[in-house]
Amino acid sequence: MQSQPILASSRAASRCTPATKLAQQPALSLVTIDVTVPGTSSASGRRALRKALGEGSRLFAIDLDKRNECITFRVDVMARSVGDVVGALAGALRRATIGRVHAVHVTHSNAQHH
Protein backbone atom coordinates (compact mmCIF):
# COMPACT_ATOMS: atom_id res chain seq x y z
CA MET A 1 0.00 0.00 0.00
CA GLN A 2 1.41 3.37 -1.01
CA SER A 3 1.12 6.27 1.43
CA GLN A 4 -0.22 9.59 0.21
CA PRO A 5 1.21 12.90 1.46
CA ILE A 6 -1.10 14.83 3.72
CA LEU A 7 -1.66 18.40 2.55
CA ALA A 8 -2.46 21.13 4.99
CA SER A 9 -5.48 23.19 4.15
CA SER A 10 -4.97 26.81 3.15
CA ARG A 11 -7.09 27.81 6.11
CA ALA A 12 -4.60 26.25 8.57
CA ALA A 13 -1.62 27.89 6.87
CA SER A 14 -3.07 31.39 7.08
CA ARG A 15 -3.52 31.62 10.83
CA CYS A 16 -0.84 34.29 11.17
CA THR A 17 -2.67 37.28 12.64
CA PRO A 18 -1.45 40.89 12.69
CA ALA A 19 -0.74 40.48 16.42
CA THR A 20 1.43 37.44 15.68
CA LYS A 21 3.36 39.36 13.04
CA LEU A 22 3.96 42.24 15.48
CA ALA A 23 5.18 39.87 18.17
CA GLN A 24 7.74 38.42 15.74
CA GLN A 25 9.22 41.82 14.84
CA PRO A 26 12.25 43.06 16.79
CA ALA A 27 11.54 45.66 19.46
CA LEU A 28 12.43 49.21 18.45
CA SER A 29 13.42 52.36 20.27
CA LEU A 30 13.24 55.98 19.26
CA VAL A 31 16.81 57.10 19.85
CA THR A 32 17.46 60.82 20.19
CA ILE A 33 21.13 61.69 20.11
CA ASP A 34 23.14 64.91 19.82
CA VAL A 35 26.05 64.62 17.39
CA THR A 36 28.69 67.27 16.72
CA VAL A 37 30.49 67.05 13.39
CA PRO A 38 33.30 69.18 11.97
CA GLY A 39 32.45 71.95 9.54
CA THR A 40 30.03 74.84 9.43
CA SER A 41 27.80 73.64 6.59
CA SER A 42 24.64 71.94 7.73
CA ALA A 43 24.31 70.36 4.26
CA SER A 44 27.57 68.40 4.52
CA GLY A 45 26.79 67.38 8.09
CA ARG A 46 23.33 66.18 7.07
CA ARG A 47 24.77 64.14 4.19
CA ALA A 48 27.28 62.43 6.49
CA LEU A 49 24.65 61.65 9.14
CA ARG A 50 22.09 60.36 6.61
CA LYS A 51 24.77 58.16 5.05
CA ALA A 52 25.58 56.72 8.50
CA LEU A 53 22.01 56.35 9.81
CA GLY A 54 19.80 56.11 6.75
CA GLU A 55 17.16 58.27 5.12
CA GLY A 56 14.60 57.57 7.85
CA SER A 57 16.46 59.63 10.43
CA ARG A 58 15.29 63.13 11.33
CA LEU A 59 18.01 65.75 11.70
CA PHE A 60 17.83 69.17 13.34
CA ALA A 61 20.76 71.59 13.41
CA ILE A 62 20.77 72.91 16.99
CA ASP A 63 24.13 74.71 17.29
CA LEU A 64 26.69 76.22 14.94
CA ASP A 65 30.09 76.96 16.50
CA LYS A 66 32.00 79.05 13.95
CA ARG A 67 34.95 79.53 16.30
CA ASN A 68 35.59 75.78 16.61
CA GLU A 69 34.20 75.07 13.12
CA CYS A 70 31.63 72.46 14.10
CA ILE A 71 27.90 71.99 13.97
CA THR A 72 25.69 70.03 16.37
CA PHE A 73 22.65 68.08 15.21
CA ARG A 74 19.86 66.51 17.21
CA VAL A 75 19.09 63.21 15.52
CA ASP A 76 15.91 61.11 15.93
CA VAL A 77 16.16 57.58 14.54
CA MET A 78 14.29 54.30 15.02
CA ALA A 79 16.70 51.52 15.98
CA ARG A 80 16.86 48.31 17.98
CA SER A 81 19.19 49.92 20.52
CA VAL A 82 21.34 52.93 21.36
CA GLY A 83 24.35 50.70 20.68
CA ASP A 84 23.23 50.19 17.07
CA VAL A 85 23.06 53.96 16.54
CA VAL A 86 26.39 54.67 18.23
CA GLY A 87 28.01 51.83 16.27
CA ALA A 88 26.72 53.19 12.97
CA LEU A 89 28.00 56.67 13.82
CA ALA A 90 31.40 55.42 15.00
CA GLY A 91 31.81 53.33 11.86
CA ALA A 92 30.98 56.18 9.46
CA LEU A 93 32.15 59.40 11.15
CA ARG A 94 35.76 59.66 12.30
CA ARG A 95 35.65 63.03 14.00
CA ALA A 96 32.14 63.18 15.44
CA THR A 97 31.40 63.82 19.11
CA ILE A 98 28.38 62.19 20.67
CA GLY A 99 26.51 64.19 23.28
CA ARG A 100 23.18 63.66 25.01
CA VAL A 101 21.49 60.33 24.26
CA HIS A 102 17.90 59.39 25.07
CA ALA A 103 16.01 56.28 24.03
CA VAL A 104 12.31 55.50 24.33
CA HIS A 105 11.23 51.90 23.83
CA VAL A 106 8.37 51.71 21.36
CA THR A 107 5.89 49.01 22.35
CA HIS A 108 3.78 47.20 19.78
CA SER A 109 0.57 48.73 21.15
CA ASN A 110 2.01 52.24 20.73
CA ALA A 111 3.18 51.46 17.21
CA GLN A 112 -0.34 50.35 16.19
CA HIS A 113 -1.83 53.74 17.09
CA HIS A 114 0.59 55.76 14.94
URBELQUI-V651133 format. One record per residue. N is the residue number from 1. PHI is phi as a letter, one per 40 degrees, with the letter a starting at -180 (* if undefined). BURIAL is + if it has 16 or more other ideal C-beta (glycine too) atoms within 10 Angstrom, else -. Layout:
N_PHI_BURIAL, N_PHI_BURIAL
This chain:
1_*_-, 2_c_-, 3_c_-, 4_b_-, 5_c_-, 6_c_-, 7_c_-, 8_c_-, 9_c_-, 10_c_-, 11_c_-, 12_c_-, 13_c_-, 14_b_-, 15_c_-, 16_c_-, 17_c_-, 18_d_-, 19_c_-, 20_c_-, 21_c_-, 22_c_-, 23_c_-, 24_c_-, 25_c_-, 26_c_-, 27_c_-, 28_b_+, 29_b_+, 30_c_-, 31_b_+, 32_b_+, 33_a_+, 34_c_+, 35_b_+, 36_b_+, 37_b_+, 38_c_+, 39_h_-, 40_b_-, 41_c_-, 42_c_-, 43_c_-, 44_c_-, 45_c_+, 46_c_+, 47_d_-, 48_c_+, 49_c_+, 50_c_-, 51_c_-, 52_c_+, 53_b_+, 54_h_-, 55_c_-, 56_c_-, 57_c_+, 58_b_-, 59_b_+, 60_b_-, 61_c_-, 62_b_-, 63_a_-, 64_b_-, 65_b_-, 66_c_-, 67_c_-, 68_c_-, 69_f_-, 70_a_+, 71_b_+, 72_b_+, 73_b_+, 74_c_+, 75_b_+, 76_b_-, 77_a_+, 78_c_+, 79_a_+, 80_c_-, 81_a_-, 82_c_+, 83_d_-, 84_c_-, 85_c_+, 86_c_+, 87_c_-, 88_c_+, 89_c_+, 90_c_-, 91_c_-, 92_b_-, 93_b_+, 94_c_-, 95_b_-, 96_c_+, 97_b_-, 98_c_+, 99_b_-, 100_d_-, 101_b_-, 102_a_-, 103_b_+, 104_b_-, 105_c_-, 106_c_-, 107_c_-, 108_c_-, 109_c_-, 110_c_-, 111_c_-, 112_c_-, 113_c_-, 114_b_-
